[in-house]
Amino acid sequence: MGRDQYETWFKIEKSIAKFDRLFNKVEKFNARKLSDHPDTYSRREKRMVERRNERQVDNYTFFYGNLTEEEQQYRDYFETDIEEDPEEERIDEILDEQRIAATGEFDPKLYDFLETSLKDEVAENF
């Protein structure tokens, strides 16, 4: 296997893990009425709607850093959860890398790496 194939495979696995995290966040948000206690749901939904209305009706809102209205609504709704357990993208990436490494599939000892850029070289491989 070429090292570039190995690295691409690893990046794909990391991308899948990130997609899974984002998908789970969307599912958690969409199922909030079913998964939250009714009192908690009412309080959180009210807070989210009030803030959304304030952004859309009373103000002209600019979003920075790829933030969208939907993401902001998620943050408003799960505000206390995020305060107690912050969602840090870099930490999540590190945890994904550790999970992927723990599977054992990416142990370099399992592969013979070929230097694919040298396969057409006239010089002898060392």
C-alpha positions, 0 to 999 in steps of 0.5 A: 500500500502506498503511504498516500493511500493509507493517509487518505484512508485515515482522513476518510475515516476521520471525515466519517466520524465527524459526519457521524457527530454532526448527524447525531447533533441534528438528530438530537435537535430534531428529536428534542421534544421526544427526548427531553422532559416536558418541563425542560423542553418547554423552557428550552424551546421558549428560550430558543424561540425568543432568541430566534425572534430577537435575531430575526425581528429586532436585529440584523444578525451577522454569523461568523465562523460558518455559524448558521441560524440552525446552529445558533438555535441548537446552541440556544436550545442546549445552552446549559448542556454546552456550558456543562460539557463544551463541544470543542471541535479539536478535542472531538477530532483527537478523540476520533483519532484515538478511537480509530487508532484503537480499532487496530486497523491502522497499525503501521506494522500491518502494512508494507508501505511502497513509495509509489513516487519511486516505482518508475525511477531508474535508480535502485530502491533502498 
